[in-house]
């Protein structure tokens, strides 16, 4: 019996080793579902480059590293095959940093699950400069900060049907001069997002009005879309910087 257990453990170790892949931190091309899940020690999409993520792919980020988008990130899952962005150690909030759309970048996050982020940027999604991402039908949960934070002139489309839950920070934090289109969102409560003057009875995650005004994102969803929790038993393809 002990010998059988040893052989089984050895085969599992060999299988995991064969699934490992070493790549540069700067990445473009396509992450296919056949190679999922992928593990990165930091992921950078350079300017003039595009990274496409197929439906059903799971991406795990190690440590306090981020997904830094300087080019284009296209991650469009489906209701049946969502894309998962999570931490390598997905056991606590802020297990990894955030998806950061830098100035001049673009992209689409659709039917994606963003879990356990918020380490350095204190948010799951950060938009800077004149980035122009579209984010819809996403689950954002177990975050050690806010759901989305914007700076500068950014005006992202954060709608519709995004679901926010288990955040340690705000639902949406506008630090710039742009506006956040955040209608038809589940803010954690049927009463909508907390807003001191525009929705004083709201008990959901707060949206900011300072330092620049942000109109109350109405209408909002009165029910959350319940989707499955993260997790995978598939051996990881380890992708790290050389």
Backbone as numpy.savetxt, mean C-alpha at the origin, in Angstrom:
# Nx Ny Nz CAx CAy CAz Cx Cy Cz
10.66 -42.29 11.93 9.83 -41.08 11.93 10.70 -39.82 11.93
11.77 -39.81 12.78 12.65 -38.65 12.83 13.32 -38.43 11.48
13.70 -39.56 10.82 14.36 -39.42 9.52 13.41 -38.82 8.50
12.15 -39.24 8.55 11.16 -38.68 7.61 10.99 -37.18 7.84
10.93 -36.76 9.10 10.80 -35.34 9.39 12.01 -34.56 8.90
13.21 -35.15 9.07 14.42 -34.48 8.61 14.40 -34.32 7.09
14.01 -35.36 6.38 13.94 -35.30 4.92 12.92 -34.26 4.48
11.76 -34.23 5.13 10.73 -33.26 4.78 11.22 -31.84 4.99
11.91 -31.59 6.13 12.45 -30.27 6.41 13.51 -29.88 5.39
14.36 -30.85 5.00 15.41 -30.59 4.01 14.80 -30.22 2.67
13.75 -30.93 2.26 13.10 -30.64 0.98 12.48 -29.25 0.99
11.88 -28.85 2.13 11.30 -27.52 2.23 12.37 -26.44 2.10
13.53 -26.68 2.73 14.63 -25.73 2.67 15.16 -25.59 1.25
15.32 -26.73 0.56 15.79 -26.70 -0.83 14.78 -25.98 -1.71
13.48 -26.23 -1.48 12.45 -25.58 -2.29 12.47 -24.08 -2.12
12.62 -23.63 -0.87 12.67 -22.19 -0.62 13.90 -21.57 -1.27
15.04 -22.27 -1.22 16.26 -21.76 -1.83 16.11 -21.60 -3.34
15.48 -22.59 -3.96 15.30 -22.54 -5.41 14.39 -21.40 -5.83
13.53 -20.91 -4.91 12.61 -19.83 -5.24 13.26 -18.46 -5.08
14.46 -18.39 -4.54 15.11 -17.10 -4.33 15.62 -16.53 -5.65
15.47 -15.20 -5.80 15.97 -14.50 -6.98 16.61 -13.21 -6.52
17.79 -12.89 -7.03 18.47 -11.65 -6.68 18.37 -10.68 -7.83
17.88 -9.46 -7.52 17.72 -8.43 -8.54 18.22 -7.11 -7.98
18.43 -6.14 -8.87 18.80 -4.81 -8.41 17.62 -4.16 -7.73
17.91 -3.20 -6.87 16.85 -2.50 -6.17 15.99 -1.70 -7.14
16.60 -1.10 -8.15 15.85 -0.39 -9.18 15.16 -1.41 -10.08
13.86 -1.29 -10.23 13.10 -2.34 -10.91 12.11 -1.76 -11.90
12.00 -2.44 -13.03 10.97 -2.15 -14.02 10.58 -3.48 -14.65
9.60 -3.44 -15.54 9.16 -4.68 -16.16 7.86 -5.15 -15.56
7.73 -6.48 -15.38 6.48 -7.06 -14.88 6.76 -8.07 -13.78
6.02 -7.97 -12.69 6.04 -8.98 -11.65 4.85 -9.90 -11.90
5.14 -11.14 -12.23 4.09 -12.08 -12.62 3.58 -12.87 -11.42
2.34 -13.32 -11.54 1.75 -14.08 -10.45 2.43 -15.44 -10.29
3.01 -15.95 -11.36 3.69 -17.25 -11.28 4.93 -17.18 -10.40
5.51 -15.99 -10.21 6.69 -15.84 -9.37 6.38 -15.34 -7.97
5.11 -15.10 -7.70 4.70 -14.54 -6.41 4.76 -15.59 -5.30
5.04 -15.15 -4.05 5.27 -13.77 -3.60 6.72 -13.33 -3.79
6.93 -12.01 -3.84 8.25 -11.42 -4.00 8.64 -10.70 -2.72
9.91 -10.75 -2.40 10.41 -10.04 -1.22 11.50 -9.07 -1.63
11.35 -7.81 -1.22 12.30 -6.77 -1.58 12.92 -6.17 -0.33
14.19 -5.81 -0.43 14.84 -5.01 0.61 14.81 -3.54 0.22
13.74 -3.10 -0.39 13.61 -1.75 -0.92 13.37 -1.83 -2.41
12.39 -1.10 -2.89 12.01 -1.17 -4.30 11.94 0.24 -4.87
12.71 0.50 -5.93 12.74 1.82 -6.56 12.39 1.67 -8.04
11.41 2.43 -8.49 11.03 2.45 -9.90 11.57 3.74 -10.50
12.62 3.68 -11.31 13.28 4.90 -11.80 12.40 5.72 -12.74
12.80 6.95 -12.93 12.11 7.82 -13.88 12.18 7.20 -15.28
11.12 7.42 -16.04 11.01 6.89 -17.40 10.94 5.36 -17.43
10.65 4.75 -16.29 10.49 3.30 -16.22 9.11 2.97 -15.68
8.61 1.78 -16.04 7.29 1.33 -15.59 7.40 -0.06 -14.98
6.82 -0.22 -13.82 6.70 -1.54 -13.20 5.22 -1.92 -13.21
4.92 -3.06 -13.82 3.56 -3.58 -13.86 3.46 -4.78 -12.93
2.43 -4.80 -12.12 2.22 -5.90 -11.18 0.93 -6.62 -11.57
1.04 -7.92 -11.81 -0.13 -8.69 -12.23 -1.09 -8.93 -11.08
-2.38 -9.13 -11.38 -3.35 -9.49 -10.34 -2.91 -10.75 -9.60
-3.11 -10.76 -8.30 -2.77 -11.92 -7.49 -1.37 -11.93 -6.92
-0.54 -10.96 -7.28 0.84 -10.91 -6.80 0.88 -10.38 -5.37
1.79 -10.94 -4.57 2.05 -10.42 -3.22 3.48 -9.91 -3.15
3.65 -8.67 -2.67 4.95 -8.04 -2.54 5.21 -7.78 -1.07
6.36 -8.27 -0.57 6.73 -8.09 0.82 7.97 -7.22 0.90
7.92 -6.19 1.74 9.03 -5.26 1.88 9.70 -5.49 3.23
11.01 -5.61 3.22 11.75 -5.90 4.44 12.12 -4.62 5.18
12.09 -4.68 6.51 12.55 -3.59 7.35 11.79 -2.30 7.14
12.52 -1.17 7.25 11.90 0.15 7.12 11.97 0.67 5.68
12.18 -0.21 4.72 12.32 0.20 3.32 10.97 0.60 2.73
11.04 1.32 1.61 9.85 1.83 0.95 9.76 1.33 -0.48
8.60 1.52 -1.08 8.43 1.42 -2.53 8.46 2.84 -3.04
9.55 3.24 -3.66 9.73 4.61 -4.14 9.43 4.66 -5.63
8.38 5.39 -5.99 7.94 5.47 -7.37 8.38 6.80 -7.96
9.36 6.76 -8.86 9.79 7.95 -9.58 9.30 7.91 -11.03
9.01 6.70 -11.50 8.44 6.52 -12.84 6.96 6.22 -12.74
6.57 5.00 -13.16 5.16 4.62 -13.16 4.98 3.26 -12.51
4.02 3.16 -11.60 3.65 1.90 -10.98 2.22 1.56 -11.37
2.06 0.47 -12.11 0.73 0.00 -12.50 0.45 -1.30 -11.76
-0.39 -1.21 -10.74 -0.73 -2.38 -9.93 -2.25 -2.48 -9.88
-2.82 -3.10 -10.90 -4.27 -3.23 -11.02 -4.66 -4.68 -10.80
-5.17 -4.98 -9.62 -5.67 -6.31 -9.34 -7.13 -6.43 -9.74
-7.78 -7.45 -9.25 -9.20 -7.64 -9.48 -9.84 -8.00 -8.14
-11.17 -8.01 -8.11 -11.86 -8.38 -6.87 -11.51 -9.81 -6.46
-11.32 -10.68 -7.44 -10.98 -12.07 -7.17 -9.49 -12.27 -6.94
-8.65 -11.44 -7.56 -7.20 -11.57 -7.45 -6.59 -10.22 -7.08
-6.74 -9.80 -5.83 -6.15 -8.53 -5.42 -4.63 -8.64 -5.33
-3.98 -7.49 -5.41 -2.53 -7.40 -5.22 -2.28 -7.02 -3.76
-1.28 -7.65 -3.14 -0.99 -7.40 -1.73 0.38 -6.75 -1.59
0.42 -5.62 -0.87 1.66 -4.98 -0.46 1.73 -5.09 1.06
2.74 -5.76 1.57 2.82 -5.98 3.01 4.28 -6.01 3.44
4.51 -6.22 4.71 5.87 -6.29 5.22 6.37 -7.72 5.30
7.67 -7.86 5.28 8.26 -9.18 5.44 7.88 -9.74 6.80
7.94 -8.89 7.82 7.52 -9.27 9.17 6.14 -8.65 9.40
5.11 -9.25 8.82 3.77 -8.69 8.88 3.06 -9.11 10.15
3.61 -8.66 11.28 3.01 -9.00 12.57 2.65 -7.75 13.37
3.08 -6.58 12.93 2.81 -5.35 13.66 2.73 -4.18 12.69
2.04 -3.12 13.11 1.98 -1.91 12.30 3.38 -1.33 12.14
3.62 -0.62 11.07 4.89 -0.01 10.67 6.00 -1.03 10.45
5.64 -2.22 9.94 6.66 -3.24 9.62 7.52 -2.81 8.44
7.00 -1.91 7.58 7.77 -1.35 6.48 7.36 0.11 6.31
7.92 0.77 5.31 7.72 2.21 5.20 6.39 2.56 4.53
6.39 2.77 3.21 5.19 3.23 2.52 5.38 3.09 1.02
4.30 3.28 0.27 4.38 3.49 -1.17 4.47 4.99 -1.38
5.61 5.46 -1.90 5.87 6.88 -2.02 5.90 7.27 -3.50
4.94 8.07 -3.91 4.92 8.60 -5.28 5.66 9.93 -5.27
6.86 9.94 -5.87 7.68 11.15 -5.91 7.18 12.09 -7.01
7.70 13.32 -6.99 7.31 14.30 -7.99 7.56 13.81 -9.41
6.59 13.98 -10.29 6.71 13.54 -11.68 6.30 12.11 -11.92
5.96 11.39 -10.87 5.57 9.99 -11.03 4.07 9.87 -11.30
3.67 8.66 -11.67 2.26 8.38 -11.90 2.02 6.92 -11.60
0.77 6.53 -11.67 0.49 5.12 -11.44 -0.94 4.87 -11.06
-1.23 3.60 -10.89 -2.57 3.17 -10.53 -2.48 2.03 -9.53
-3.20 2.18 -8.42 -3.39 1.11 -7.45 -4.87 0.78 -7.44
-5.21 -0.42 -7.84 -6.62 -0.81 -7.92 -6.78 -2.23 -7.39
-7.77 -2.44 -6.55 -7.97 -3.75 -5.92 -6.66 -4.25 -5.33
-6.08 -3.40 -4.48 -4.84 -3.75 -3.79 -5.07 -3.70 -2.28
-4.28 -4.48 -1.56 -4.30 -4.48 -0.10 -2.96 -3.94 0.37
-2.98 -2.89 1.16 -1.76 -2.30 1.68 -1.79 -2.45 3.19
-0.93 -3.32 3.70 -0.96 -3.69 5.11 0.38 -3.44 5.80
0.32 -3.10 7.09 1.48 -3.05 7.99 2.55 -2.03 7.58
2.16 -0.95 6.91 3.10 0.11 6.53 3.11 1.22 7.59
3.86 2.30 7.30 3.87 3.46 8.17 5.11 3.66 9.00
6.23 3.00 8.67 7.41 3.05 9.52 8.07 4.42 9.54
8.46 4.95 8.38 9.23 6.19 8.31 8.37 7.37 7.91
7.53 7.19 6.92 6.69 8.28 6.42 5.41 8.46 7.26
5.16 7.54 8.20 3.95 7.59 9.03 2.69 7.57 8.18
2.70 6.77 7.12 1.53 6.66 6.25 1.68 5.42 5.39
0.56 5.00 4.80 0.60 3.88 3.86 0.97 4.36 2.47
0.40 5.51 2.06 0.65 6.09 0.74 1.05 7.54 0.92
2.13 7.96 0.24 2.61 9.34 0.30 2.74 9.87 -1.12
2.24 11.08 -1.36 2.31 11.69 -2.69 3.01 13.04 -2.58
4.03 13.27 -3.45 4.82 14.49 -3.38 4.90 15.16 -4.76
5.34 16.42 -4.74 5.55 17.15 -5.98 4.27 17.27 -6.78
4.33 16.82 -8.03 3.14 16.82 -8.89 2.75 15.40 -9.27
2.99 14.46 -8.38 2.62 13.06 -8.64 1.12 12.96 -8.90
0.75 12.01 -9.74 -0.66 11.92 -10.14 -1.15 10.47 -10.13
-1.15 9.81 -8.98 -1.65 8.43 -8.93 -3.17 8.38 -8.82
-3.72 7.25 -9.22 -5.14 6.95 -9.02 -5.24 5.72 -8.12
-6.01 5.82 -7.07 -6.10 4.75 -6.07 -7.57 4.43 -5.84
-7.99 3.21 -6.14 -9.39 2.84 -5.97 -9.52 1.39 -5.54
-10.62 1.11 -4.85 -10.94 -0.26 -4.43 -9.80 -0.93 -3.65
-9.14 -0.15 -2.81 -8.01 -0.66 -2.04 -8.36 -0.80 -0.55
-7.80 -1.80 0.08 -7.87 -1.97 1.53 -6.58 -1.45 2.14
-6.68 -0.51 3.07 -5.52 0.05 3.76 -5.73 -0.19 5.24
-4.91 -1.06 5.83 -5.17 -1.49 7.20 -3.88 -1.82 7.94
-3.96 -1.82 9.27 -2.83 -2.15 10.15 -1.66 -1.21 9.88
-1.94 0.10 9.84 -0.95 1.10 9.46 -0.48 1.87 10.70
0.84 2.04 10.83 1.40 2.80 11.94 1.43 4.28 11.65
0.39 4.82 11.06 0.30 6.23 10.70 -1.01 6.47 9.97
-0.99 7.41 9.02 -2.20 7.79 8.28 -2.40 6.92 7.04
-3.62 7.01 6.48 -3.91 6.27 5.26 -3.18 6.85 4.06
-3.34 8.17 3.84 -2.68 8.85 2.73 -2.25 10.24 3.19
-1.04 10.64 2.79 -0.51 11.97 3.10 -0.04 12.60 1.79
-0.42 13.87 1.57 -0.03 14.55 0.34 0.74 15.83 0.67
1.69 16.16 -0.23 2.48 17.38 -0.10 2.44 18.15 -1.41
2.93 19.40 -1.36 3.14 20.20 -2.57 1.84 20.40 -3.35
1.88 20.19 -4.66 0.72 20.47 -5.52 -0.07 19.22 -5.87
0.14 18.15 -5.14 -0.46 16.87 -5.49 -1.98 16.91 -5.33
-2.68 16.34 -6.31 -4.13 16.18 -6.24 -4.48 14.76 -6.67
-4.22 13.77 -5.85 -4.46 12.38 -6.24 -5.95 12.04 -6.26
-6.28 11.03 -7.04 -7.65 10.50 -7.03 -7.63 9.30 -6.09
-8.19 9.49 -4.91 -8.20 8.47 -3.87 -9.64 7.94 -3.73
-10.18 7.51 -4.86 -11.61 7.19 -4.91 -11.89 6.36 -6.16
-12.94 5.51 -6.11 -13.87 5.24 -5.01 -13.54 3.93 -4.31
-14.36 3.62 -3.29 -14.42 2.30 -2.65 -13.16 1.86 -1.95
-12.35 2.82 -1.48 -11.23 2.45 -0.63 -11.73 2.23 0.80
-11.08 1.32 1.51 -11.48 0.98 2.87 -10.32 1.22 3.82
-10.53 2.04 4.85 -9.52 2.35 5.84 -9.88 1.69 7.16
-8.93 1.00 7.78 -9.18 0.38 9.07 -7.87 0.21 9.83
-7.96 0.27 11.13 -6.82 0.07 12.03 -5.64 0.97 11.66
-5.90 2.27 11.63 -4.85 3.26 11.41 -4.48 3.90 12.74
-3.18 4.20 12.92 -2.76 4.93 14.10 -2.78 6.44 13.87
-2.92 6.86 12.63 -2.94 8.27 12.31 -4.27 8.71 11.73
-4.23 9.67 10.82 -5.42 10.22 10.19 -5.84 9.37 8.99
-7.06 9.60 8.54 -7.50 8.95 7.32 -6.82 9.56 6.10
-6.86 10.90 6.01 -6.22 11.62 4.92 -5.61 12.91 5.48
-4.36 13.15 5.15 -3.65 14.31 5.68 -3.08 15.12 4.52
-3.64 16.32 4.31 -3.22 17.18 3.21 -2.24 18.22 3.71
-0.97 18.08 3.31 0.08 19.01 3.72 0.47 19.96 2.59
-0.28 19.93 1.50 0.09 20.73 0.33 -1.00 21.68 -0.10
-0.88 22.16 -1.35 -1.83 23.12 -1.90 -2.84 22.47 -2.83
-2.70 21.17 -3.07 -3.64 20.47 -3.92 -4.86 20.00 -3.13
-5.69 19.20 -3.78 -6.86 18.63 -3.12 -6.84 17.12 -3.29
-7.47 16.43 -2.34 -7.57 14.98 -2.41 -9.00 14.61 -2.76
-9.18 13.97 -3.91 -10.49 13.47 -4.30 -10.70 12.15 -3.56
-11.48 12.20 -2.48 -11.61 11.03 -1.61 -13.08 10.72 -1.33
-13.89 10.69 -2.36 -15.31 10.40 -2.19 -15.55 8.89 -2.18
-16.67 8.51 -1.56 -17.09 7.10 -1.51 -16.03 6.20 -0.88
-15.53 6.66 0.27 -14.52 5.94 1.04 -15.15 5.46 2.35
-14.72 4.31 2.84 -15.08 3.88 4.19 -14.02 4.42 5.14
-14.45 5.34 6.03 -13.52 6.01 6.92 -13.46 5.36 8.31
-14.03 4.18 8.42 -14.02 3.50 9.71 -15.28 3.67 10.51
-16.24 4.44 9.99 -17.50 4.67 10.69 -18.57 5.08 9.69
-19.81 4.68 9.97 -20.93 5.05 9.11 -21.23 6.54 9.20
-20.70 7.23 10.24 -20.92 8.67 10.39 -19.92 9.50 9.59
-18.99 8.85 8.92 -18.05 9.55 8.07 -16.79 9.99 8.80
-15.91 10.69 8.09 -14.63 11.09 8.69 -14.81 12.18 9.73
-13.93 12.17 10.71 -13.95 13.23 11.73 -13.43 14.52 11.14
-14.18 15.60 11.35 -13.79 16.91 10.83 -14.37 17.94 11.79
-13.52 18.69 12.46 -13.96 19.54 13.57 -15.10 20.48 13.20
-15.04 21.08 12.02 -16.07 22.06 11.66 -17.07 21.55 10.64
-16.63 20.72 9.68 -17.51 20.30 8.61 -18.30 19.03 8.93
-17.79 18.21 9.85 -18.51 17.00 10.25 -18.20 16.69 11.73
-18.68 17.55 12.63 -18.34 17.40 14.05 -18.86 16.11 14.67
-19.88 15.50 14.07 -20.42 14.25 14.60 -19.77 13.01 13.98
-18.82 13.21 13.10 -18.14 12.09 12.48 -17.24 11.39 13.47
-17.28 10.08 13.47 -16.45 9.30 14.40 -15.43 8.44 13.66
-15.33 8.63 12.34 -14.34 7.89 11.57 -12.97 8.53 11.66
-12.04 8.04 10.84 -10.69 8.60 10.83 -10.73 10.06 10.38
-9.88 10.87 10.98 -9.91 12.31 10.74 -9.31 12.68 9.39
-9.85 13.75 8.79 -9.24 14.38 7.62 -8.84 15.79 8.01
-7.71 16.27 7.50 -7.17 17.55 7.95 -7.65 18.72 7.12
-7.63 19.90 7.75 -7.94 21.15 7.05 -6.75 22.09 7.12
-5.69 21.68 7.78 -4.53 22.54 7.98 -3.29 21.84 7.43
-2.36 22.59 6.84 -2.32 24.04 6.71 -3.14 24.58 5.55
-3.69 23.72 4.69 -4.47 24.17 3.56 -5.84 23.51 3.59
-6.88 24.22 3.15 -8.24 23.68 3.25 -8.42 22.38 2.48
-9.24 21.53 3.01 -9.63 20.30 2.33 -11.13 20.14 2.53
-11.88 20.13 1.45 -13.33 20.01 1.58 -13.70 18.63 2.10
-14.83 18.55 2.79 -15.27 17.28 3.33 -15.56 16.30 2.20
-14.95 15.10 2.24 -15.13 14.14 1.14 -16.49 13.44 1.21
-17.49 14.05 0.61 -18.83 13.46 0.57 -19.19 13.12 -0.88
-20.01 12.07 -1.07 -20.51 11.17 -0.03 -19.44 10.19 0.42
-19.68 9.53 1.57 -18.78 8.49 2.04 -19.55 7.18 2.14
-18.83 6.10 2.22 -19.47 4.79 2.33 -19.98 4.58 3.76
-21.15 3.98 3.87 -21.72 3.71 5.19 -21.41 2.29 5.66
-20.81 1.49 4.78 -20.43 0.14 5.14 -19.05 -0.16 4.56
-18.30 -0.97 5.28 -16.98 -1.37 4.79 -17.13 -2.55 3.85
-16.22 -2.63 2.90 -16.13 -3.82 2.06 -15.20 -4.80 2.75
-15.74 -5.92 3.22 -14.92 -6.88 3.95 -14.18 -7.76 2.96
-12.87 -7.78 3.10 -12.04 -8.60 2.23 -11.11 -9.43 3.09
-10.47 -10.41 2.49 -9.65 -11.35 3.25 -8.40 -10.69 3.81
-7.88 -11.25 4.89 -6.66 -10.75 5.52 -5.44 -11.25 4.76
-4.26 -10.60 4.96 -3.06 -11.03 4.25 -2.56 -12.36 4.74
-1.71 -12.96 3.92 -1.09 -14.22 4.33 -0.87 -15.12 3.14
0.23 -15.83 3.16 0.52 -16.73 2.06 1.42 -17.85 2.56
1.19 -19.04 2.06 2.04 -20.18 2.44 3.00 -20.53 1.32
3.06 -19.68 0.30 3.93 -19.93 -0.85 5.34 -19.49 -0.54
6.38 -20.27 -0.88 7.76 -19.85 -0.65 8.04 -18.51 -1.31
8.86 -17.70 -0.68 9.14 -16.34 -1.14 10.29 -16.30 -2.12
10.12 -15.47 -3.17 11.24 -15.15 -4.05 11.92 -13.93 -3.45
13.11 -14.10 -2.92 13.80 -13.03 -2.23 14.49 -12.13 -3.25
14.09 -10.85 -3.27 14.62 -9.91 -4.24 15.27 -8.78 -3.48
16.56 -8.62 -3.59 17.28 -7.65 -2.77 18.32 -6.93 -3.58
18.81 -5.85 -3.02 19.86 -5.08 -3.67 21.15 -5.89 -3.67
21.94 -5.74 -4.71 23.20 -6.47 -4.77 24.20 -5.95 -3.74
